[in-house]
Amino acid sequence: MRTELDARMDATMAMLTGEGGPLALGTVERFGRTLPAIATAPPTLPGCFAHFCTEHRDKDFLVAGDERLTFGQVHDAATRVAQALVAGYGIQRGDRVAIAARNSPAWVILYMGIVMAGGVATLLNGWWQNEELAAAVAEVAPRLILADPPRARRLEGIDVPVQPFDDAEPLERALDAIFARAHAAELPDVQPHDHATILFTSGSTGRARGALSTHFQVVQGAFNFLASAMMMLAISTQDGKPMAAQPATLLNVPLFHVTAMVPTFLQSFPMGRKLVLMSRWDAEEAMRLIAREKVTYFVGVPLMSLEMLNHPRRGDYDLSTVTDFAAGGAARPVEHVRRLDAELPGSPLIGYGLTETNAVGAGNWRTNYLGKPSSTGRASAPLVDLAILDEAGHHVRHGGVGEIGIRSAACFEGYWGRPADTAACFTTDGFFRTGDLGYLDNDGYLFIVDRKKDIIIRGGENISCLEVEAALYTHGAVAEAAVFGLADERLGEVPCAVVHLSAADAASEADILAFLGQHLAAFKVPARLWLSTEPLPRLGTEKIDKVSLRRAYAERMPA
């Protein structure tokens, strides 16, 4: 049954995107279809930066510790980076330039400078260890890597130039080596369909693939989120709720993730929104910053809002400026949704999208989320179409379970250097095949019920079971290994492993976990590892029977 909020949202979106509206729609041809596109959006990222940094020039944009930078200061610094890349490093249009670093003002400015120079911002996962970084670099072959000190050390021995920068310093000193190469240079005339970004995504193949997007696709993704924000702001205004002097949000998830890059960072330009940076997550520090900076919007993985909800000192901090506590990357348990609404001042919100869709997909808002707390919501207007697909890519009957498909102008271009993978991930009519299984109810709300891919989602981080198994098999004592996810109250699920050794006393559980820690990012290392004295059970196909293992070992997890 269509709710009153659904009706208001649809009417407001129609006003925003109709003829003469601030987000008026046009069209774009893709996949042999005519798709809606936001015609008023800037065609490229450099155009977006230039326009909105001029409009909001004197407003605070980045807050990191004691450092505050305005939109104008950030754009000026990014221009110097772009000139340095072109004149000092010889970066040409279409060259891939990687960033390997934690969140900082320097990271933001480097990203902006790369795309303003015509480069492709290639975002390496800052949690990766040496081997994972080396594999990603080999996958996309960047011309240059910009790295903070810890990542620079992990990149030693890689046959690509690395320019270190010290993000612990204030901006001018952090980027002094790069600024020193800045000379007057004509920056390229970037076009909408030029390559803009590569983000890495863990597929079921076990190797991180580079997801490539154009300027047009990334900007359309950011403006689809802007449409949602403007829609809810208009509804709040109609309800008589006061508007903040300047919207503000915490940047508390890594910028190498699409959630931080598109809906958090890039959406902030047209909104004139202040970003309050956190280099690492801490629930009490987050609440302190929310209170100090009058944060209006919070987004993170479900664990983050849960930790604030349960924190013993929550009452010491004024969180009343927050209108929405949003989450993505994993589902929230129903009880968490209800507690958030009852105990925190803002409303709960959930979103669903992927790296390959530039984060757009579906969203469930406020009272609608309370009414259907197990749903990830309706297709995100105005750009997204959702479909439920069978194995052949055909649409299944209404209400039937199948693979979730997402189609929009914001969907990525493809996997770098992997044309077969790219072709396989799209249907003939342009739906990206997510690998998630779900169904649509009679109101168009999406319910996710399972995953096709052998992927674990730990607190919003994707982990390939095959990648962890491959690492286990490099240990000389491991004869058989199976990795799977088990439920966890805080993180949603965690990776667990069962190992059969080549000899009974060849290694201990602690030995194997320590070995994995040398080869994998910490979040991929199994939370529990069990040694089996018997060979692992197998199916008739001779594959290891993970279903029975998961069922058996779930009973051994602490309650």
Secondary structure as UniProt FT lines:
FT   HELIX           4..17
FT   TURN            19..20
FT   TURN            22..23
FT   STRAND          25..30
FT   TURN            31..32
FT   STRAND          33..38
FT   TURN            39..40
FT   HELIX           45..55
FT   TURN            56..58
FT   STRAND          60..64
FT   TURN            65..66
FT   STRAND          67..70
FT   HELIX           71..83
FT   HELIX           84..88
FT   TURN            93..94
FT   STRAND          96..100
FT   HELIX           105..116
FT   TURN            117..118
FT   STRAND          120..123
FT   TURN            126..127
FT   HELIX           130..140
FT   STRAND          144..147
FT   HELIX           149..154
FT   TURN            155..157
FT   STRAND          162..164
FT   TURN            167..168
FT   HELIX           171..174
FT   HELIX           176..179
FT   TURN            180..181
FT   TURN            192..193
FT   STRAND          195..202
FT   TURN            204..205
FT   STRAND          208..214
FT   HELIX           215..238
FT   TURN            239..240
FT   STRAND          248..251
FT   TURN            255..256
FT   HELIX           258..259
FT   HELIX           260..266
FT   HELIX           268..271
FT   STRAND          274..277
FT   HELIX           283..293
FT   STRAND          297..300
FT   HELIX           302..310
FT   TURN            312..313
FT   HELIX           314..316
FT   TURN            320..321
FT   STRAND          324..327
FT   HELIX           334..343
FT   STRAND          347..352
FT   HELIX           355..357
FT   TURN            358..359
FT   STRAND          362..365
FT   HELIX           366..371
FT   TURN            373..374
FT   STRAND          377..379
FT   TURN            381..383
FT   STRAND          385..389
FT   TURN            391..392
FT   TURN            398..399
FT   STRAND          402..407
FT   TURN            409..410
FT   STRAND          414..415
FT   TURN            416..417
FT   HELIX           419..425
FT   TURN            428..429
FT   STRAND          432..440
FT   TURN            442..443
FT   STRAND          446..451
FT   STRAND          455..458
FT   TURN            459..460
FT   STRAND          461..464
FT   HELIX           465..473
FT   TURN            476..477
FT   STRAND          478..488
FT   TURN            489..491
FT   STRAND          492..501
FT   TURN            504..505
FT   HELIX           509..517
FT   TURN            518..519
FT   HELIX           522..524
FT   STRAND          528..532
FT   TURN            540..541
FT   HELIX           546..554
FT   TURN            555..556
//
